[in-house]
Amino acid sequence: MTEALQMMRKAKTAEEKLAYSQVVKNLSESLGIFLRLVSDMMGMGFDENDLF
């Protein structure tokens, strides 16, 4: 995501900035979904004796 933000800063045209902003938005949403999943799984109360 850092690389996409840096490239967006260097972009010259509005189209390039829009493309990079969409990449950042998609990455941010994906990270949010992943973190929500991890948070939900942590709340399930698994312990080290549980088998998957």
C-alpha positions as CSV (number, residue, x, y, z in Angstrom):
1,M,0.0,0.0,0.0
2,T,2.9,2.3,0.7
3,E,4.2,1.9,-2.8
4,A,0.8,2.7,-4.3
5,L,0.6,5.9,-2.2
6,Q,4.0,6.9,-3.3
7,M,3.1,6.3,-7.0
8,M,-0.1,8.2,-6.5
9,R,1.9,11.2,-5.2
10,K,4.1,11.0,-8.3
11,A,1.3,10.6,-10.8
12,K,0.9,13.5,-13.3
13,T,-2.6,13.0,-14.7
14,A,-5.9,12.8,-13.0
15,E,-6.5,9.4,-14.6
16,E,-3.2,8.0,-13.0
17,K,-4.2,9.5,-9.6
18,L,-7.6,7.9,-9.9
19,A,-6.2,4.5,-10.7
20,Y,-3.8,4.6,-7.8
21,S,-6.5,5.8,-5.4
22,Q,-8.7,2.9,-6.4
23,V,-5.8,0.5,-5.7
24,V,-5.3,2.1,-2.3
25,K,-9.1,1.9,-1.6
26,N,-9.2,-1.8,-2.6
27,L,-6.1,-2.6,-0.5
28,S,-7.6,-0.8,2.5
29,E,-10.9,-2.6,2.2
30,S,-9.2,-6.0,1.9
31,L,-7.1,-5.2,5.0
32,G,-10.2,-4.2,6.9
33,I,-11.9,-7.5,6.0
34,F,-8.9,-9.5,7.0
35,L,-8.5,-7.7,10.3
36,R,-12.3,-8.1,11.0
37,L,-11.9,-11.9,10.3
38,V,-9.0,-12.2,12.7
39,S,-10.8,-10.2,15.4
40,D,-13.9,-12.4,15.0
41,M,-11.7,-15.6,15.2
42,M,-10.0,-14.3,18.3
43,G,-13.3,-13.8,20.0
44,M,-14.3,-17.5,19.4
45,G,-12.2,-18.6,22.4
46,F,-9.9,-21.1,20.7
47,D,-7.2,-22.5,22.9
48,E,-4.1,-24.6,22.2
49,N,-6.0,-27.9,22.7
50,D,-8.4,-27.2,19.8
51,L,-7.8,-29.1,16.6
52,F,-8.5,-27.7,13.2
